[in-house]
Amino acid sequence: MKNSETCHWLGFDLGGTKMMAAVLDGNFKTLASVKAKTKGAEGAAEVLERIRTTIESALREAGLEARDLDGIGVGCPGPLDLDRGVVLHAPNLGWRNVPLKDALEKKFKCPAVIANDVDAGTYGEYRFGAARGARCALGVFPGTGIGGACVYEGKILRGASGSCMEIGHIRVQPEGRLCGCGQTGCLETVASRLAISAEAAAAVFRGEAPALRALAGTDLSEIKSGTLAKAIKAGDGAIEIIVRNAARHLGSAIASVVNLLAPDIVVLGGGLVEALPDIIIEEAQRIIGAQAMKAFTKDLKIAAAALGDNATAMGAAALAASNVES
Amino acid sequence: MKNSETCHWLGFDLGGTKMMAAVLDGNFKTLASVKAKTKGAEGAAEVLERIRTTIESALREAGLEARDLDGIGVGCPGPLDLDRGVVLHAPNLGWRNVPLKDALEKKFKCPAVIANDVDAGTYGEYRFGAARGARCALGVFPGTGIGGACVYEGKILRGASGSCMEIGHIRVQPEGRLCGCGQTGCLETVASRLAISAEAAAAVFRGEAPALRALAGTDLSEIKSGTLAKAIKAGDGAIEIIVRNAARHLGSAIASVVNLLAPDIVVLGGGLVEALPDIIIEEAQRIIGAQAMKAFTKDLKIAAAALGDNATAMGAAALAASNVES
């Protein structure tokens, strides 16, 4: 093995709408990063090809070649088979049983590792961001769904062959709404960006959110995190109530997880939290403080993610390094 | 260090009503075990003294002396400071800030370690019982409260200085009953032995449980796990409904934990499960299968604890050994 100081790692964030390749040096300093659209609708082969060219662009920008890479790490939407490095099913990418690890290793001739995107993002925050050095860090990322991850004593908690920490499917309302997973009353049905957007669209329809009407109308697909933030800033009180209510549900579910795992820090991230950090952290913190057990909250920190968009790629790069070094 | 084959370990189960000392050889074969009443009401000094004499009786029965012991492990009611080996607060023992580890090390001149009783019991099941060799074992022990523990890749998951996995305080009914922890709607308020006994006492009062009336009347303190089992066997259908309903709540909370930790096995133990294993395992299994995510239930086992009363002492002995060997 080379001296780790002279290594180069490629961290990749493979999202449903966009992808990002980052080249990091042996001290995990980012040398270059390149973004591209995912365009999953064009098919699996196209997406794989675009991953390749995005990595090559990032290498070029860093003044490196493929042979300079010591390892690749990719954060992807799940479910994954981590041991075999296969993406089992990713509807947004049009993927089913894609052997991503093998494809990258063949192409770039270096070890590759795949990870769940939220696992990689939380690991990134643990290594380089808001949760640096935590004994136990819980990451919660509300988006279309709500992803969770836990880094416990330096390692990502995982299931038998894939990820775990499905905090979005903790049941918060026994008689609640239908969830994408087939159950009713999951946290995702009341606190995901999608749930919030649906509620906000109804508020627009009822005439309670004039600013949001002007920005997005009643089309749920147009009501994104940034749009919600703009509407609240422009005075849509109903939208603020909807977001605060969702954040309280989020806090309540996190309180249950705090009672189970006793983390030292909860990192909240993702687009919704980035757009509305104050409101969400404030409400979640209040409810966690009120509902979790005192023994577990007295030294608990609740923080917004610090790395923003870069968390997953940076975490994936760090996983690439520990994959090679282990 | 001696050859581990020739070692002797003392495992101790310190309960609110009874205590047990077990002497195990280097292969964790039990050589002797002695039980005694705890009698917490007599005061902390008395309980400490009784622990000493119970350990000495067990050593005598095994034909050994204190100097033959290589380590002591104690499973105790919490909360505990595991690092310092101090029992912070145990109302049933009349204890507050008792330095149990130091007291035992001074007396028996060998390393001692303390653990939460459910942690020790689950670890016992992982090492010697129903969860042997599991990658991730979740232990759930309904009693007066509901204890939980998780052994993940060979180690007990823990909080900053104490236990975690407070599954009894997962919120299952947002508008539910008052719990001992100060919150409302915790799992303990609907599925603990205490909650079941309270509901059963009301059924007796209403005249719906004649067998239980004959066995225990309406005094909740008299309605123990074995009494509930006898009443069901004698035909009290209302009591069976109450227990099945509680087991469904238990299953629902376990389903959330399964979605978080993706264990390979859930071990259900404690007096209530020992008295009514079929009913409780059947209902819990059904609900977990229906409510947890398919990816996590397809290979999941749900099993009753195999070591009964001995799980905590045996687990504590194994912890004593890994404490010395680490």
Interface residues (C-beta under 8 A of the other chain):
Chain A: P79 R135 C136 G148 Y152 L157 R158 G159 A160 G162 C164 M165 E166 I167 H169 I170 R171 V172 Q173 P174 C181 Q183 S252 A255 S256 V257 N259 L260 L261 A262 D264 Q291 M293 A295 F296 D299
Chain B: P79 R135 C136 G148 Y152 L157 R158 G159 A160 G162 C164 M165 E166 I167 H169 I170 R171 V172 Q173 P174 C181 Q183 S252 A255 S256 V257 N259 L260 L261 A262 D264 Q291 M293 A295 F296 D299
